[in-house]
């Protein structure tokens, strides 16, 4: 079995589901021994979280939540049965994708590698096949409580993509209208998650005025860039 301890930055509700998907070749999953536990911060004990496991195939397991999950600092421990079918690489990194999904949302609430699991996600406006790698260069100072985030959205090899919707981490407010870089609009509730998004940014260098929440600490830098393609696909 594979077991790991983790925390989440987005509240999960009853009816949401966790997706465990193998990325590493030579590893097979089984729903015979799958579970989720809440870690008691005071005693270290593991309390069982009500959930039902569903085997999609030998490489993907869904765990349907019978109760909600809380954000950090609450921690959880998950485990799933796994069998080695062939010798893995000497340094097997990034071998398991873990995502939290919700009906009606075209992308996961949270994921450990920004890859959208296959199956079960209705394609309405967005679909992300691969993560778009981009960098935050610096966070500049700005008047009052506002700060300026500076980054670069690299141009992909395909000329079909030219516009990006940049989704901020939960709690970060993007000033409306976008400034100094221009965007089409600011969505204050992207896909019903409560996260702000700068809709319609041009590729290349960008600067945006934002307001950080009181609880913001270093390390909370999970920005998501959705690269818009033909027909508003991403």
C-alpha positions as CSV (number, residue, x, y, z in Angstrom):
1,X,0.0,0.0,0.0
2,X,1.0,3.6,-0.5
3,X,0.3,6.1,2.4
4,X,0.9,9.8,2.6
5,X,-0.1,12.7,4.8
6,X,-1.3,16.0,3.4
7,X,-3.3,19.2,3.9
8,X,-5.6,21.1,1.6
9,X,-6.1,24.8,0.8
10,X,-9.7,24.5,-0.5
11,X,-12.6,23.2,1.6
12,X,-14.0,19.9,0.3
13,X,-17.6,19.0,0.8
14,X,-19.7,15.9,1.2
15,X,-20.2,14.5,-2.3
16,X,-16.8,15.7,-3.6
17,X,-14.3,13.0,-4.5
18,X,-10.6,12.4,-4.4
19,X,-8.8,11.0,-7.4
20,X,-5.7,8.9,-7.0
21,X,-4.1,8.4,-10.4
22,X,-0.8,6.6,-11.1
23,X,1.7,8.5,-13.3
24,X,4.6,6.1,-12.9
25,X,4.7,3.1,-15.2
26,X,4.8,-0.3,-13.5
27,X,2.4,0.5,-10.6
28,X,-1.2,-0.8,-10.3
29,X,-3.8,0.4,-7.9
30,X,-6.6,-1.5,-6.2
31,X,-9.7,-0.4,-4.3
32,X,-9.5,-3.3,-1.8
33,X,-7.6,-1.2,0.8
34,X,-8.3,2.5,0.3
35,X,-9.1,5.0,3.0
36,X,-8.8,8.5,4.4
37,X,-8.1,9.6,8.0
38,X,-8.1,12.9,9.8
39,X,-4.9,13.4,11.9
40,X,-5.6,14.5,15.5
41,X,-3.2,17.4,16.1
42,X,-3.1,16.9,19.9
43,X,-2.7,13.1,20.1
44,X,-1.5,12.1,16.6
45,X,-4.3,9.6,16.4
46,X,-5.9,8.9,13.0
47,X,-9.7,9.3,12.8
48,X,-11.5,7.6,9.9
49,X,-13.2,9.8,7.3
50,X,-16.4,8.4,5.9
51,X,-15.8,7.6,2.2
52,X,-16.5,5.1,-0.5
53,X,-13.9,3.8,-2.9
54,X,-14.5,3.3,-6.6
55,X,-12.0,1.6,-9.0
56,X,-12.0,3.3,-12.4
57,X,-9.2,1.2,-13.7
58,X,-5.9,-0.3,-12.5
59,X,-4.3,3.1,-12.6
60,X,-7.1,5.3,-11.1
61,X,-9.1,5.2,-7.9
62,X,-11.9,7.6,-6.9
63,X,-12.7,8.1,-3.2
64,X,-16.2,9.6,-2.7
65,X,-16.4,11.7,0.4
66,X,-19.2,11.0,2.9
67,X,-18.2,14.1,4.9
68,X,-16.4,17.4,4.3
69,X,-12.6,18.1,4.6
70,X,-11.2,21.2,6.3
71,X,-8.3,23.4,5.1
72,X,-4.9,23.6,6.7
73,X,-3.7,23.4,9.4
74,X,-5.9,20.3,9.6
75,X,-4.0,17.3,8.2
76,X,-5.1,14.0,6.6
77,X,-3.6,10.7,5.9
78,X,-4.6,8.7,2.8
79,X,-3.7,5.2,1.8
80,X,-4.4,3.0,-1.3
81,X,-3.4,-0.6,-2.3
82,X,-0.7,-0.7,-4.9
83,X,1.1,-3.5,-6.7
84,X,4.4,-3.3,-8.6
85,X,3.9,-4.8,-12.0
86,X,7.4,-4.0,-13.4
87,X,10.6,-2.5,-12.1
88,X,10.1,1.3,-11.7
89,X,12.8,3.9,-12.6
90,X,15.7,4.2,-10.2
91,X,14.5,7.7,-9.1
92,X,10.7,7.5,-9.4
93,X,9.5,11.1,-8.7
94,X,6.1,12.5,-9.4
95,X,4.5,9.0,-9.4
96,X,1.0,9.7,-8.1
97,X,-1.5,12.5,-9.0
98,X,-3.9,13.3,-6.2
99,X,-6.8,15.7,-6.9
100,X,-10.1,16.8,-5.3
101,X,-13.0,17.1,-7.7
102,X,-16.6,18.4,-7.5
103,X,-19.5,17.9,-9.9
104,X,-20.1,20.9,-12.1
105,X,-16.6,22.2,-12.0
106,X,-14.5,21.6,-15.1
107,X,-11.2,21.4,-13.2
108,X,-10.1,20.1,-9.8
109,X,-10.6,22.1,-6.5
110,X,-7.0,21.1,-5.7
111,X,-4.3,19.0,-7.2
112,X,-0.7,18.1,-6.3
113,X,0.6,18.6,-9.9
114,X,-2.0,20.7,-11.8
115,X,-2.9,17.7,-14.1
116,X,-6.6,17.2,-14.6
117,X,-7.7,13.6,-14.0
118,X,-9.4,11.9,-16.9
119,X,-13.1,11.0,-16.7
120,X,-16.0,12.5,-14.7
121,X,-15.2,16.2,-15.5
122,X,-17.8,17.9,-17.8
123,X,-16.1,20.0,-20.4
124,X,-18.0,23.3,-20.5
125,X,-15.7,26.2,-20.8
126,X,-12.3,24.9,-19.7
127,X,-10.3,21.8,-20.0
128,X,-6.6,21.6,-19.0
129,X,-4.6,18.8,-20.6
130,X,-1.2,19.8,-19.2
131,X,-0.1,22.4,-16.7
132,X,1.2,25.7,-18.1
133,X,4.6,26.5,-16.5
134,X,5.1,30.1,-15.7
135,X,7.1,32.1,-13.1
136,X,6.4,34.8,-10.6
137,X,9.4,37.1,-10.9
138,X,8.9,39.4,-7.9
139,X,6.3,41.1,-5.7
140,X,6.7,44.8,-5.8
141,X,5.5,47.4,-3.2
142,X,2.5,49.6,-3.9
143,X,0.5,52.3,-2.1
144,X,-1.6,51.5,1.0
145,X,-2.5,47.8,1.4
146,X,-2.1,46.9,-2.2
147,X,1.0,45.1,-3.6
148,X,2.0,44.5,-7.2
149,X,2.7,40.9,-8.4
150,X,5.0,40.7,-11.4
151,X,5.3,37.7,-13.6
152,X,5.8,36.3,-17.1
153,X,3.4,34.1,-19.1
154,X,5.5,32.4,-21.8
155,X,4.2,32.1,-25.3
156,X,3.5,28.4,-26.2
157,X,4.6,26.8,-29.5
158,X,1.0,26.8,-30.8
159,X,-0.1,30.1,-32.3
160,X,-3.7,29.2,-31.5
161,X,-3.2,30.3,-27.9
162,X,-2.8,34.0,-27.1
163,X,-5.0,34.8,-24.1
164,X,-4.7,33.5,-20.5
165,X,-7.0,33.6,-17.5
166,X,-4.9,33.9,-14.4
167,X,-6.5,32.5,-11.2
168,X,-5.2,33.8,-7.9
169,X,-4.7,31.7,-4.8
170,X,-7.7,31.6,-2.4
171,X,-8.0,34.8,-0.4
172,X,-6.0,37.0,-2.8
173,X,-8.0,39.9,-4.3
174,X,-7.2,41.2,-7.8
175,X,-7.9,44.9,-8.1
176,X,-10.7,45.7,-10.6
177,X,-10.0,46.8,-13.3
178,X,-6.7,45.1,-13.9
179,X,-3.7,47.4,-13.5
180,X,-1.1,48.2,-14.7
181,X,-1.5,45.2,-17.1
182,X,-4.9,45.2,-18.9
183,X,-7.4,42.3,-18.9
184,X,-10.9,41.8,-20.2
185,X,-12.4,41.6,-16.7
186,X,-11.9,40.5,-13.1
187,X,-14.0,37.5,-12.0
188,X,-14.4,37.4,-8.2
189,X,-15.8,33.9,-8.0
190,X,-14.1,31.7,-10.7
191,X,-16.0,28.5,-11.2
192,X,-17.8,29.2,-7.8
193,X,-14.6,28.6,-5.8
194,X,-14.4,32.1,-4.3
195,X,-11.0,32.7,-6.1
196,X,-10.3,35.9,-8.1
197,X,-9.3,35.6,-11.7
198,X,-7.8,38.1,-14.2
199,X,-9.7,37.1,-17.3
200,X,-8.2,37.7,-20.7
201,X,-4.5,38.6,-20.0
202,X,-2.1,38.7,-22.9
203,X,0.8,36.4,-22.9
204,X,4.2,37.8,-21.9
205,X,5.2,40.0,-19.0
206,X,2.3,41.1,-16.6
207,X,1.9,43.3,-13.5
208,X,-1.2,43.2,-11.4
209,X,-2.3,45.1,-8.2
210,X,-3.5,42.7,-5.6
211,X,-4.5,42.7,-1.9
212,X,-3.3,39.9,0.3
213,X,-5.5,38.5,3.1
214,X,-4.5,38.9,6.8
215,X,-3.6,35.2,7.1
216,X,-1.3,35.3,4.1
217,X,2.1,33.7,4.9
218,X,5.2,33.0,2.8
219,X,4.9,29.9,0.6
220,X,1.2,30.4,-0.4
221,X,2.0,30.9,-4.1
222,X,-0.3,28.5,-5.9
223,X,-1.3,30.6,-8.9
224,X,-3.0,28.8,-11.8
225,X,-2.7,30.0,-15.4
226,X,-5.4,28.7,-17.9
227,X,-4.2,29.1,-21.5
228,X,-7.2,29.9,-23.6
229,X,-7.5,28.3,-27.0
230,X,-10.1,28.2,-29.8
231,X,-13.7,28.1,-28.6
232,X,-12.7,29.1,-25.1
233,X,-11.0,25.8,-24.5
234,X,-7.9,25.9,-22.4
